[in-house]
Amino acid sequence: MPMEDARFDILKERLEQLEWPSVYMFKFIVPVDKEGEVARIFGDEKVSYKYSEKGKFVSLTSKILIYTEGDVIDIYKKAAQIEGVIAL
């Protein structure tokens, strides 16, 4: 099993401990030129932005209603495909 799949398995186990549906907070840090790619993951949901001191990176945060742990993992998998993304 690839390391990436194992990472999501661990996350899934932790998420299964929570009650769904629930509001879940996502936070990603990316180079500024990738912020649109991350924002698109959230569609019409509200996203807040905080830029680094030198303006090279941006933190994107979104709190959204999620219905299952699988929905959380889907968002993380989409974000993982974006070059330079860091998930917090």
HTML snippet that shows the backbone in 3Dmol.js (N, CA, C, O; Angstrom):
<script src="https://3Dmol.org/build/3Dmol-min.js"></script>
<div id="view" style="width:600px;height:400px;position:relative"></div>
<script>
const pdb = `
ATOM      1  N   MET A   1       0.844  -1.185   0.000  1.00  0.00           N
ATOM      2  CA  MET A   1       0.000   0.000   0.000  1.00  0.00           C
ATOM      3  C   MET A   1       0.884   1.240   0.000  1.00  0.00           C
ATOM      4  O   MET A   1       1.787   1.340   0.830  1.00  0.00           O
ATOM      5  N   PRO A   2       0.652   2.185  -0.903  1.00  0.00           N
ATOM      6  CA  PRO A   2       1.458   3.407  -0.933  1.00  0.00           C
ATOM      7  C   PRO A   2       1.311   4.193   0.366  1.00  0.00           C
ATOM      8  O   PRO A   2       0.278   4.129   1.032  1.00  0.00           O
ATOM      9  N   MET A   3       2.352   4.928   0.712  1.00  0.00           N
ATOM     10  CA  MET A   3       2.354   5.711   1.946  1.00  0.00           C
ATOM     11  C   MET A   3       1.155   6.659   2.000  1.00  0.00           C
ATOM     12  O   MET A   3       0.529   6.803   3.050  1.00  0.00           O
ATOM     13  N   GLU A   4       0.832   7.301   0.882  1.00  0.00           N
ATOM     14  CA  GLU A   4      -0.275   8.255   0.849  1.00  0.00           C
ATOM     15  C   GLU A   4      -1.585   7.586   1.249  1.00  0.00           C
ATOM     16  O   GLU A   4      -2.371   8.176   1.991  1.00  0.00           O
ATOM     17  N   ASP A   5      -1.834   6.374   0.776  1.00  0.00           N
ATOM     18  CA  ASP A   5      -3.059   5.666   1.135  1.00  0.00           C
ATOM     19  C   ASP A   5      -3.098   5.371   2.624  1.00  0.00           C
ATOM     20  O   ASP A   5      -4.152   5.483   3.250  1.00  0.00           O
ATOM     21  N   ALA A   6      -1.967   4.997   3.195  1.00  0.00           N
ATOM     22  CA  ALA A   6      -1.899   4.729   4.626  1.00  0.00           C
ATOM     23  C   ALA A   6      -2.213   5.987   5.425  1.00  0.00           C
ATOM     24  O   ALA A   6      -2.881   5.920   6.457  1.00  0.00           O
ATOM     25  N   ARG A   7      -1.740   7.116   4.958  1.00  0.00           N
ATOM     26  CA  ARG A   7      -2.014   8.385   5.651  1.00  0.00           C
ATOM     27  C   ARG A   7      -3.510   8.658   5.685  1.00  0.00           C
ATOM     28  O   ARG A   7      -4.031   9.099   6.709  1.00  0.00           O
ATOM     29  N   PHE A   8      -4.200   8.407   4.599  1.00  0.00           N
ATOM     30  CA  PHE A   8      -5.643   8.634   4.566  1.00  0.00           C
ATOM     31  C   PHE A   8      -6.385   7.587   5.384  1.00  0.00           C
ATOM     32  O   PHE A   8      -7.454   7.878   5.922  1.00  0.00           O
ATOM     33  N   ASP A   9      -5.847   6.378   5.489  1.00  0.00           N
ATOM     34  CA  ASP A   9      -6.460   5.357   6.340  1.00  0.00           C
ATOM     35  C   ASP A   9      -6.431   5.787   7.798  1.00  0.00           C
ATOM     36  O   ASP A   9      -7.412   5.616   8.522  1.00  0.00           O
ATOM     37  N   ILE A  10      -5.307   6.344   8.226  1.00  0.00           N
ATOM     38  CA  ILE A  10      -5.184   6.829   9.599  1.00  0.00           C
ATOM     39  C   ILE A  10      -6.160   7.972   9.842  1.00  0.00           C
ATOM     40  O   ILE A  10      -6.826   8.014  10.876  1.00  0.00           O
ATOM     41  N   LEU A  11      -6.244   8.887   8.901  1.00  0.00           N
ATOM     42  CA  LEU A  11      -7.185   9.996   9.014  1.00  0.00           C
ATOM     43  C   LEU A  11      -8.611   9.460   9.102  1.00  0.00           C
ATOM     44  O   LEU A  11      -9.396   9.923   9.930  1.00  0.00           O
ATOM     45  N   LYS A  12      -8.949   8.499   8.263  1.00  0.00           N
ATOM     46  CA  LYS A  12     -10.302   7.932   8.266  1.00  0.00           C
ATOM     47  C   LYS A  12     -10.632   7.335   9.636  1.00  0.00           C
ATOM     48  O   LYS A  12     -11.738   7.523  10.143  1.00  0.00           O
ATOM     49  N   GLU A  13      -9.686   6.624  10.228  1.00  0.00           N
ATOM     50  CA  GLU A  13      -9.915   6.047  11.561  1.00  0.00           C
ATOM     51  C   GLU A  13     -10.216   7.136  12.579  1.00  0.00           C
ATOM     52  O   GLU A  13     -11.105   6.977  13.416  1.00  0.00           O
ATOM     53  N   ARG A  14      -9.485   8.235  12.514  1.00  0.00           N
ATOM     54  CA  ARG A  14      -9.729   9.347  13.451  1.00  0.00           C
ATOM     55  C   ARG A  14     -11.080  10.004  13.198  1.00  0.00           C
ATOM     56  O   ARG A  14     -11.802  10.354  14.131  1.00  0.00           O
ATOM     57  N   LEU A  15     -11.407  10.165  11.924  1.00  0.00           N
ATOM     58  CA  LEU A  15     -12.679  10.808  11.583  1.00  0.00           C
ATOM     59  C   LEU A  15     -13.879   9.956  11.963  1.00  0.00           C
ATOM     60  O   LEU A  15     -14.949  10.488  12.261  1.00  0.00           O
ATOM     61  N   GLU A  16     -13.713   8.654  11.956  1.00  0.00           N
ATOM     62  CA  GLU A  16     -14.808   7.754  12.327  1.00  0.00           C
ATOM     63  C   GLU A  16     -15.205   7.927  13.787  1.00  0.00           C
ATOM     64  O   GLU A  16     -16.290   7.503  14.185  1.00  0.00           O
ATOM     65  N   GLN A  17     -14.344   8.541  14.588  1.00  0.00           N
ATOM     66  CA  GLN A  17     -14.641   8.790  16.000  1.00  0.00           C
ATOM     67  C   GLN A  17     -15.591   9.982  16.185  1.00  0.00           C
ATOM     68  O   GLN A  17     -16.177  10.153  17.254  1.00  0.00           O
ATOM     69  N   LEU A  18     -15.738  10.792  15.149  1.00  0.00           N
ATOM     70  CA  LEU A  18     -16.578  11.994  15.226  1.00  0.00           C
ATOM     71  C   LEU A  18     -18.013  11.679  14.831  1.00  0.00           C
ATOM     72  O   LEU A  18     -18.290  10.656  14.205  1.00  0.00           O
ATOM     73  N   GLU A  19     -18.915  12.569  15.204  1.00  0.00           N
ATOM     74  CA  GLU A  19     -20.317  12.423  14.805  1.00  0.00           C
ATOM     75  C   GLU A  19     -20.560  13.217  13.531  1.00  0.00           C
ATOM     76  O   GLU A  19     -20.102  14.352  13.402  1.00  0.00           O
ATOM     77  N   TRP A  20     -21.281  12.617  12.593  1.00  0.00           N
ATOM     78  CA  TRP A  20     -21.578  13.250  11.308  1.00  0.00           C
ATOM     79  C   TRP A  20     -23.068  13.350  11.142  1.00  0.00           C
ATOM     80  O   TRP A  20     -23.781  12.449  11.583  1.00  0.00           O
ATOM     81  N   PRO A  21     -23.582  14.400  10.528  1.00  0.00           N
ATOM     82  CA  PRO A  21     -22.864  15.532   9.925  1.00  0.00           C
ATOM     83  C   PRO A  21     -22.291  16.455  10.999  1.00  0.00           C
ATOM     84  O   PRO A  21     -22.744  16.476  12.144  1.00  0.00           O
ATOM     85  N   SER A  22     -21.278  17.216  10.585  1.00  0.00           N
ATOM     86  CA  SER A  22     -20.589  18.117  11.489  1.00  0.00           C
ATOM     87  C   SER A  22     -19.904  19.220  10.682  1.00  0.00           C
ATOM     88  O   SER A  22     -19.557  19.033   9.516  1.00  0.00           O
ATOM     89  N   VAL A  23     -19.720  20.365  11.325  1.00  0.00           N
ATOM     90  CA  VAL A  23     -18.936  21.425  10.692  1.00  0.00           C
ATOM     91  C   VAL A  23     -17.467  21.054  10.876  1.00  0.00           C
ATOM     92  O   VAL A  23     -17.020  20.780  11.990  1.00  0.00           O
ATOM     93  N   TYR A  24     -16.726  21.049   9.777  1.00  0.00           N
ATOM     94  CA  TYR A  24     -15.324  20.647   9.794  1.00  0.00           C
ATOM     95  C   TYR A  24     -14.491  21.797   9.243  1.00  0.00           C
ATOM     96  O   TYR A  24     -14.850  22.409   8.237  1.00  0.00           O
ATOM     97  N   MET A  25     -13.379  22.084   9.908  1.00  0.00           N
ATOM     98  CA  MET A  25     -12.509  23.167   9.453  1.00  0.00           C
ATOM     99  C   MET A  25     -11.336  22.596   8.660  1.00  0.00           C
ATOM    100  O   MET A  25     -10.605  21.727   9.133  1.00  0.00           O
ATOM    101  N   PHE A  26     -11.179  23.106   7.450  1.00  0.00           N
ATOM    102  CA  PHE A  26     -10.051  22.756   6.595  1.00  0.00           C
ATOM    103  C   PHE A  26      -9.112  23.948   6.560  1.00  0.00           C
ATOM    104  O   PHE A  26      -9.556  25.095   6.501  1.00  0.00           O
ATOM    105  N   LYS A  27      -7.811  23.676   6.597  1.00  0.00           N
ATOM    106  CA  LYS A  27      -6.819  24.736   6.477  1.00  0.00           C
ATOM    107  C   LYS A  27      -5.682  24.220   5.616  1.00  0.00           C
ATOM    108  O   LYS A  27      -5.112  23.160   5.875  1.00  0.00           O
ATOM    109  N   PHE A  28      -5.365  24.992   4.584  1.00  0.00           N
ATOM    110  CA  PHE A  28      -4.283  24.653   3.675  1.00  0.00           C
ATOM    111  C   PHE A  28      -3.383  25.862   3.493  1.00  0.00           C
ATOM    112  O   PHE A  28      -3.850  27.001   3.494  1.00  0.00           O
ATOM    113  N   ILE A  29      -2.091  25.609   3.337  1.00  0.00           N
ATOM    114  CA  ILE A  29      -1.129  26.655   2.998  1.00  0.00           C
ATOM    115  C   ILE A  29      -0.556  26.304   1.631  1.00  0.00           C
ATOM    116  O   ILE A  29      -0.135  25.173   1.390  1.00  0.00           O
ATOM    117  N   VAL A  30      -0.547  27.299   0.736  1.00  0.00           N
ATOM    118  CA  VAL A  30      -0.031  27.085  -0.620  1.00  0.00           C
ATOM    119  C   VAL A  30       0.706  28.331  -1.095  1.00  0.00           C
ATOM    120  O   VAL A  30       0.500  29.421  -0.562  1.00  0.00           O
ATOM    121  N   PRO A  31       1.574  28.167  -2.109  1.00  0.00           N
ATOM    122  CA  PRO A  31       2.128  29.357  -2.757  1.00  0.00           C
ATOM    123  C   PRO A  31       0.972  30.194  -3.318  1.00  0.00           C
ATOM    124  O   PRO A  31      -0.043  29.650  -3.752  1.00  0.00           O
ATOM    125  N   VAL A  32       1.133  31.489  -3.304  1.00  0.00           N
ATOM    126  CA  VAL A  32       0.066  32.395  -3.717  1.00  0.00           C
ATOM    127  C   VAL A  32      -0.487  32.059  -5.101  1.00  0.00           C
ATOM    128  O   VAL A  32      -1.686  32.211  -5.335  1.00  0.00           O
ATOM    129  N   ASP A  33       0.360  31.609  -6.015  1.00  0.00           N
ATOM    130  CA  ASP A  33      -0.130  31.324  -7.368  1.00  0.00           C
ATOM    131  C   ASP A  33      -1.016  30.077  -7.433  1.00  0.00           C
ATOM    132  O   ASP A  33      -1.570  29.776  -8.490  1.00  0.00           O
ATOM    133  N   LYS A  34      -1.158  29.355  -6.331  1.00  0.00           N
ATOM    134  CA  LYS A  34      -2.007  28.152  -6.298  1.00  0.00           C
ATOM    135  C   LYS A  34      -3.288  28.359  -5.491  1.00  0.00           C
ATOM    136  O   LYS A  34      -4.089  27.435  -5.353  1.00  0.00           O
ATOM    137  N   GLU A  35      -3.485  29.565  -4.958  1.00  0.00           N
ATOM    138  CA  GLU A  35      -4.636  29.783  -4.079  1.00  0.00           C
ATOM    139  C   GLU A  35      -5.968  29.535  -4.780  1.00  0.00           C
ATOM    140  O   GLU A  35      -6.904  29.039  -4.152  1.00  0.00           O
ATOM    141  N   GLY A  36      -6.074  29.862  -6.050  1.00  0.00           N
ATOM    142  CA  GLY A  36      -7.323  29.636  -6.783  1.00  0.00           C
ATOM    143  C   GLY A  36      -7.656  28.161  -6.911  1.00  0.00           C
ATOM    144  O   GLY A  36      -8.825  27.777  -6.862  1.00  0.00           O
ATOM    145  N   GLU A  37      -6.631  27.334  -7.076  1.00  0.00           N
ATOM    146  CA  GLU A  37      -6.858  25.889  -7.183  1.00  0.00           C
ATOM    147  C   GLU A  37      -7.441  25.337  -5.886  1.00  0.00           C
ATOM    148  O   GLU A  37      -8.354  24.511  -5.911  1.00  0.00           O
ATOM    149  N   VAL A  38      -6.913  25.794  -4.756  1.00  0.00           N
ATOM    150  CA  VAL A  38      -7.430  25.327  -3.469  1.00  0.00           C
ATOM    151  C   VAL A  38      -8.830  25.879  -3.237  1.00  0.00           C
ATOM    152  O   VAL A  38      -9.714  25.146  -2.793  1.00  0.00           O
ATOM    153  N   ALA A  39      -9.044  27.148  -3.528  1.00  0.00           N
ATOM    154  CA  ALA A  39     -10.357  27.753  -3.312  1.00  0.00           C
ATOM    155  C   ALA A  39     -11.441  27.031  -4.112  1.00  0.00           C
ATOM    156  O   ALA A  39     -12.567  26.892  -3.634  1.00  0.00           O
ATOM    157  N   ARG A  40     -11.120  26.572  -5.314  1.00  0.00           N
ATOM    158  CA  ARG A  40     -12.107  25.862  -6.141  1.00  0.00           C
ATOM    159  C   ARG A  40     -12.581  24.563  -5.503  1.00  0.00           C
ATOM    160  O   ARG A  40     -13.695  24.113  -5.771  1.00  0.00           O
ATOM    161  N   ILE A  41     -11.757  23.964  -4.669  1.00  0.00           N
ATOM    162  CA  ILE A  41     -12.156  22.734  -3.980  1.00  0.00           C
ATOM    163  C   ILE A  41     -13.409  22.987  -3.140  1.00  0.00           C
ATOM    164  O   ILE A  41     -14.245  22.097  -2.982  1.00  0.00           O
ATOM    165  N   PHE A  42     -13.534  24.193  -2.606  1.00  0.00           N
ATOM    166  CA  PHE A  42     -14.634  24.519  -1.703  1.00  0.00           C
ATOM    167  C   PHE A  42     -15.866  25.073  -2.407  1.00  0.00           C
ATOM    168  O   PHE A  42     -16.871  25.366  -1.758  1.00  0.00           O
ATOM    169  N   GLY A  43     -15.800  25.218  -3.718  1.00  0.00           N
ATOM    170  CA  GLY A  43     -16.964  25.687  -4.468  1.00  0.00           C
ATOM    171  C   GLY A  43     -17.465  27.021  -3.960  1.00  0.00           C
ATOM    172  O   GLY A  43     -16.721  28.001  -3.918  1.00  0.00           O
ATOM    173  N   ASP A  44     -18.733  27.055  -3.573  1.00  0.00           N
ATOM    174  CA  ASP A  44     -19.370  28.293  -3.123  1.00  0.00           C
ATOM    175  C   ASP A  44     -19.218  28.547  -1.624  1.00  0.00           C
ATOM    176  O   ASP A  44     -19.723  29.544  -1.108  1.00  0.00           O
ATOM    177  N   GLU A  45     -18.532  27.659  -0.932  1.00  0.00           N
ATOM    178  CA  GLU A  45     -18.364  27.829   0.513  1.00  0.00           C
ATOM    179  C   GLU A  45     -17.437  29.008   0.803  1.00  0.00           C
ATOM    180  O   GLU A  45     -16.568  29.341  -0.003  1.00  0.00           O
ATOM    181  N   LYS A  46     -17.633  29.634   1.965  1.00  0.00           N
ATOM    182  CA  LYS A  46     -16.807  30.768   2.372  1.00  0.00           C
ATOM    183  C   LYS A  46     -15.386  30.289   2.677  1.00  0.00           C
ATOM    184  O   LYS A  46     -15.186  29.284   3.358  1.00  0.00           O
ATOM    185  N   VAL A  47     -14.416  31.023   2.164  1.00  0.00           N
ATOM    186  CA  VAL A  47     -13.003  30.732   2.399  1.00  0.00           C
ATOM    187  C   VAL A  47     -12.348  32.013   2.899  1.00  0.00           C
ATOM    188  O   VAL A  47     -12.532  33.082   2.316  1.00  0.00           O
ATOM    189  N   SER A  48     -11.577  31.900   3.991  1.00  0.00           N
ATOM    190  CA  SER A  48     -10.825  33.070   4.453  1.00  0.00           C
ATOM    191  C   SER A  48      -9.359  32.887   4.068  1.00  0.00           C
ATOM    192  O   SER A  48      -8.843  31.771   4.011  1.00  0.00           O
ATOM    193  N   TYR A  49      -8.710  34.015   3.806  1.00  0.00           N
ATOM    194  CA  TYR A  49      -7.331  34.029   3.311  1.00  0.00           C
ATOM    195  C   TYR A  49      -6.464  34.816   4.280  1.00  0.00           C
ATOM    196  O   TYR A  49      -6.864  35.865   4.786  1.00  0.00           O
ATOM    197  N   LYS A  50      -5.269  34.292   4.529  1.00  0.00           N
ATOM    198  CA  LYS A  50      -4.286  35.029   5.318  1.00  0.00           C
ATOM    199  C   LYS A  50      -2.947  34.878   4.606  1.00  0.00           C
ATOM    200  O   LYS A  50      -2.431  33.772   4.450  1.00  0.00           O
ATOM    201  N   TYR A  51      -2.398  36.003   4.179  1.00  0.00           N
ATOM    202  CA  TYR A  51      -1.162  35.998   3.403  1.00  0.00           C
ATOM    203  C   TYR A  51       0.052  36.086   4.317  1.00  0.00           C
ATOM    204  O   TYR A  51       0.016  36.735   5.363  1.00  0.00           O
ATOM    205  N   SER A  52       1.126  35.422   3.904  1.00  0.00           N
ATOM    206  CA  SER A  52       2.369  35.461   4.675  1.00  0.00           C
ATOM    207  C   SER A  52       2.954  36.868   4.637  1.00  0.00           C
ATOM    208  O   SER A  52       2.587  37.690   3.797  1.00  0.00           O
ATOM    209  N   GLU A  53       3.851  37.119   5.545  1.00  0.00           N
ATOM    210  CA  GLU A  53       4.447  38.451   5.665  1.00  0.00           C
ATOM    211  C   GLU A  53       5.081  38.926   4.362  1.00  0.00           C
ATOM    212  O   GLU A  53       4.953  40.097   4.003  1.00  0.00           O
ATOM    213  N   LYS A  54       5.753  38.041   3.660  1.00  0.00           N
ATOM    214  CA  LYS A  54       6.402  38.412   2.403  1.00  0.00           C
ATOM    215  C   LYS A  54       5.494  38.212   1.195  1.00  0.00           C
ATOM    216  O   LYS A  54       5.889  38.520   0.071  1.00  0.00           O
ATOM    217  N   GLY A  55       4.283  37.700   1.409  1.00  0.00           N
ATOM    218  CA  GLY A  55       3.320  37.562   0.327  1.00  0.00           C
ATOM    219  C   GLY A  55       3.553  36.399  -0.618  1.00  0.00           C
ATOM    220  O   GLY A  55       2.966  36.358  -1.700  1.00  0.00           O
ATOM    221  N   LYS A  56       4.399  35.454  -0.231  1.00  0.00           N
ATOM    222  CA  LYS A  56       4.673  34.319  -1.110  1.00  0.00           C
ATOM    223  C   LYS A  56       3.699  33.161  -0.897  1.00  0.00           C
ATOM    224  O   LYS A  56       3.470  32.355  -1.798  1.00  0.00           O
ATOM    225  N   PHE A  57       3.132  33.090   0.301  1.00  0.00           N
ATOM    226  CA  PHE A  57       2.235  31.996   0.650  1.00  0.00           C
ATOM    227  C   PHE A  57       0.924  32.542   1.183  1.00  0.00           C
ATOM    228  O   PHE A  57       0.845  33.679   1.649  1.00  0.00           O
ATOM    229  N   VAL A  58      -0.103  31.708   1.104  1.00  0.00           N
ATOM    230  CA  VAL A  58      -1.402  32.082   1.634  1.00  0.00           C
ATOM    231  C   VAL A  58      -1.999  30.880   2.359  1.00  0.00           C
ATOM    232  O   VAL A  58      -1.881  29.738   1.915  1.00  0.00           O
ATOM    233  N   SER A  59      -2.638  31.172   3.481  1.00  0.00           N
ATOM    234  CA  SER A  59      -3.361  30.163   4.236  1.00  0.00           C
ATOM    235  C   SER A  59      -4.835  30.322   3.895  1.00  0.00           C
ATOM    236  O   SER A  59      -5.389  31.417   3.996  1.00  0.00           O
ATOM    237  N   LEU A  60      -5.466  29.227   3.491  1.00  0.00           N
ATOM    238  CA  LEU A  60      -6.893  29.235   3.183  1.00  0.00           C
ATOM    239  C   LEU A  60      -7.603  28.379   4.218  1.00  0.00           C
ATOM    240  O   LEU A  60      -7.212  27.240   4.473  1.00  0.00           O
ATOM    241  N   THR A  61      -8.647  28.939   4.809  1.00  0.00           N
ATOM    242  CA  THR A  61      -9.415  28.239   5.831  1.00  0.00           C
ATOM    243  C   THR A  61     -10.884  28.263   5.438  1.00  0.00           C
ATOM    244  O   THR A  61     -11.412  29.288   5.008  1.00  0.00           O
ATOM    245  N   SER A  62     -11.533  27.113   5.595  1.00  0.00           N
ATOM    246  CA  SER A  62     -12.967  27.030   5.329  1.00  0.00           C
ATOM    247  C   SER A  62     -13.607  26.097   6.336  1.00  0.00           C
ATOM    248  O   SER A  62     -13.120  24.991   6.566  1.00  0.00           O
ATOM    249  N   LYS A  63     -14.698  26.544   6.934  1.00  0.00           N
ATOM    250  CA  LYS A  63     -15.489  25.710   7.846  1.00  0.00           C
ATOM    251  C   LYS A  63     -16.774  25.370   7.115  1.00  0.00           C
ATOM    252  O   LYS A  63     -17.572  26.252   6.798  1.00  0.00           O
ATOM    253  N   ILE A  64     -16.968  24.090   6.851  1.00  0.00           N
ATOM    254  CA  ILE A  64     -18.146  23.689   6.083  1.00  0.00           C
ATOM    255  C   ILE A  64     -18.831  22.482   6.713  1.00  0.00           C
ATOM    256  O   ILE A  64     -18.208  21.690   7.421  1.00  0.00           O
ATOM    257  N   LEU A  65     -20.114  22.363   6.443  1.00  0.00           N
ATOM    258  CA  LEU A  65     -20.892  21.226   6.917  1.00  0.00           C
ATOM    259  C   LEU A  65     -20.528  20.007   6.080  1.00  0.00           C
ATOM    260  O   LEU A  65     -20.672  20.009   4.858  1.00  0.00           O
ATOM    261  N   ILE A  66     -20.059  18.978   6.755  1.00  0.00           N
ATOM    262  CA  ILE A  66     -19.633  17.744   6.103  1.00  0.00           C
ATOM    263  C   ILE A  66     -20.544  16.619   6.603  1.00  0.00           C
ATOM    264  O   ILE A  66     -20.905  16.578   7.779  1.00  0.00           O
ATOM    265  N   TYR A  67     -20.907  15.720   5.704  1.00  0.00           N
ATOM    266  CA  TYR A  67     -21.863  14.667   6.058  1.00  0.00           C
ATOM    267  C   TYR A  67     -21.232  13.333   6.439  1.00  0.00           C
ATOM    268  O   TYR A  67     -21.828  12.567   7.196  1.00  0.00           O
ATOM    269  N   THR A  68     -20.042  13.042   5.929  1.00  0.00           N
ATOM    270  CA  THR A  68     -19.377  11.773   6.269  1.00  0.00           C
ATOM    271  C   THR A  68     -17.872  11.972   6.310  1.00  0.00           C
ATOM    272  O   THR A  68     -17.346  12.947   5.772  1.00  0.00           O
ATOM    273  N   GLU A  69     -17.190  11.041   6.951  1.00  0.00           N
ATOM    274  CA  GLU A  69     -15.725  11.116   6.973  1.00  0.00           C
ATOM    275  C   GLU A  69     -15.147  10.975   5.569  1.00  0.00           C
ATOM    276  O   GLU A  69     -14.077  11.511   5.282  1.00  0.00           O
ATOM    277  N   GLY A  70     -15.840  10.265   4.703  1.00  0.00           N
ATOM    278  CA  GLY A  70     -15.392  10.118   3.318  1.00  0.00           C
ATOM    279  C   GLY A  70     -15.361  11.450   2.581  1.00  0.00           C
ATOM    280  O   GLY A  70     -14.497  11.673   1.733  1.00  0.00           O
ATOM    281  N   ASP A  71     -16.304  12.339   2.904  1.00  0.00           N
ATOM    282  CA  ASP A  71     -16.327  13.664   2.283  1.00  0.00           C
ATOM    283  C   ASP A  71     -15.084  14.469   2.679  1.00  0.00           C
ATOM    284  O   ASP A  71     -14.524  15.197   1.860  1.00  0.00           O
ATOM    285  N   VAL A  72     -14.660  14.333   3.929  1.00  0.00           N
ATOM    286  CA  VAL A  72     -13.448  15.018   4.396  1.00  0.00           C
ATOM    287  C   VAL A  72     -12.241  14.499   3.621  1.00  0.00           C
ATOM    288  O   VAL A  72     -11.429  15.279   3.124  1.00  0.00           O
ATOM    289  N   ILE A  73     -12.133  13.190   3.524  1.00  0.00           N
ATOM    290  CA  ILE A  73     -10.999  12.579   2.836  1.00  0.00           C
ATOM    291  C   ILE A  73     -10.970  12.971   1.370  1.00  0.00           C
ATOM    292  O   ILE A  73      -9.896  13.199   0.812  1.00  0.00           O
ATOM    293  N   ASP A  74     -12.137  13.055   0.734  1.00  0.00           N
ATOM    294  CA  ASP A  74     -12.193  13.476  -0.668  1.00  0.00           C
ATOM    295  C   ASP A  74     -11.587  14.865  -0.854  1.00  0.00           C
ATOM    296  O   ASP A  74     -10.855  15.103  -1.815  1.00  0.00           O
ATOM    297  N   ILE A  75     -11.889  15.773   0.059  1.00  0.00           N
ATOM    298  CA  ILE A  75     -11.346  17.128  -0.044  1.00  0.00           C
ATOM    299  C   ILE A  75      -9.827  17.105   0.138  1.00  0.00           C
ATOM    300  O   ILE A  75      -9.102  17.766  -0.605  1.00  0.00           O
ATOM    301  N   TYR A  76      -9.349  16.349   1.120  1.00  0.00           N
ATOM    302  CA  TYR A  76      -7.902  16.256   1.322  1.00  0.00           C
ATOM    303  C   TYR A  76      -7.203  15.624   0.113  1.00  0.00           C
ATOM    304  O   TYR A  76      -6.099  16.035  -0.244  1.00  0.00           O
ATOM    305  N   LYS A  77      -7.828  14.645  -0.510  1.00  0.00           N
ATOM    306  CA  LYS A  77      -7.227  14.017  -1.689  1.00  0.00           C
ATOM    307  C   LYS A  77      -7.152  14.991  -2.856  1.00  0.00           C
ATOM    308  O   LYS A  77      -6.159  15.012  -3.582  1.00  0.00           O
ATOM    309  N   LYS A  78      -8.198  15.804  -3.046  1.00  0.00           N
ATOM    310  CA  LYS A  78      -8.165  16.823  -4.094  1.00  0.00           C
ATOM    311  C   LYS A  78      -7.047  17.821  -3.836  1.00  0.00           C
ATOM    312  O   LYS A  78      -6.303  18.187  -4.746  1.00  0.00           O
ATOM    313  N   ALA A  79      -6.937  18.263  -2.572  1.00  0.00           N
ATOM    314  CA  ALA A  79      -5.900  19.241  -2.228  1.00  0.00           C
ATOM    315  C   ALA A  79      -4.505  18.657  -2.402  1.00  0.00           C
ATOM    316  O   ALA A  79      -3.582  19.367  -2.802  1.00  0.00           O
ATOM    317  N   ALA A  80      -4.342  17.378  -2.108  1.00  0.00           N
ATOM    318  CA  ALA A  80      -3.029  16.735  -2.211  1.00  0.00           C
ATOM    319  C   ALA A  80      -2.505  16.721  -3.642  1.00  0.00           C
ATOM    320  O   ALA A  80      -1.304  16.561  -3.859  1.00  0.00           O
ATOM    321  N   GLN A  81      -3.386  16.887  -4.610  1.00  0.00           N
ATOM    322  CA  GLN A  81      -2.972  16.910  -6.014  1.00  0.00           C
ATOM    323  C   GLN A  81      -2.414  18.259  -6.440  1.00  0.00           C
ATOM    324  O   GLN A  81      -1.862  18.388  -7.532  1.00  0.00           O
ATOM    325  N   ILE A  82      -2.556  19.260  -5.584  1.00  0.00           N
ATOM    326  CA  ILE A  82      -2.079  20.613  -5.908  1.00  0.00           C
ATOM    327  C   ILE A  82      -0.630  20.746  -5.456  1.00  0.00           C
ATOM    328  O   ILE A  82      -0.299  20.497  -4.297  1.00  0.00           O
ATOM    329  N   GLU A  83       0.217  21.139  -6.386  1.00  0.00           N
ATOM    330  CA  GLU A  83       1.644  21.259  -6.103  1.00  0.00           C
ATOM    331  C   GLU A  83       1.903  22.299  -5.012  1.00  0.00           C
ATOM    332  O   GLU A  83       1.417  23.428  -5.085  1.00  0.00           O
ATOM    333  N   GLY A  84       2.671  21.904  -4.008  1.00  0.00           N
ATOM    334  CA  GLY A  84       3.076  22.828  -2.958  1.00  0.00           C
ATOM    335  C   GLY A  84       2.102  22.976  -1.814  1.00  0.00           C
ATOM    336  O   GLY A  84       2.346  23.774  -0.909  1.00  0.00           O
ATOM    337  N   VAL A  85       1.001  22.232  -1.817  1.00  0.00           N
ATOM    338  CA  VAL A  85      -0.003  22.383  -0.754  1.00  0.00           C
ATOM    339  C   VAL A  85       0.474  21.724   0.531  1.00  0.00           C
ATOM    340  O   VAL A  85       1.092  20.659   0.517  1.00  0.00           O
ATOM    341  N   ILE A  86       0.170  22.387   1.641  1.00  0.00           N
ATOM    342  CA  ILE A  86       0.408  21.845   2.963  1.00  0.00           C
ATOM    343  C   ILE A  86      -0.940  21.844   3.681  1.00  0.00           C
ATOM    344  O   ILE A  86      -1.582  22.887   3.803  1.00  0.00           O
ATOM    345  N   ALA A  87      -1.363  20.683   4.151  1.00  0.00           N
ATOM    346  CA  ALA A  87      -2.627  20.577   4.887  1.00  0.00           C
ATOM    347  C   ALA A  87      -2.341  20.648   6.376  1.00  0.00           C
ATOM    348  O   ALA A  87      -1.426  19.996   6.877  1.00  0.00           O
ATOM    349  N   LEU A  88      -3.132  21.446   7.076  1.00  0.00           N
ATOM    350  CA  LEU A  88      -2.967  21.555   8.548  1.00  0.00           C
ATOM    351  C   LEU A  88      -4.160  20.923   9.237  1.00  0.00           C
ATOM    352  O   LEU A  88      -4.225  20.905  10.466  1.00  0.00           O
TER     353      LEU A  88
END
`;
const viewer = $3Dmol.createViewer("view");
viewer.addModel(pdb, "pdb");
viewer.setStyle({}, {cartoon: {color: "spectrum"}});
viewer.zoomTo();
viewer.render();
</script>
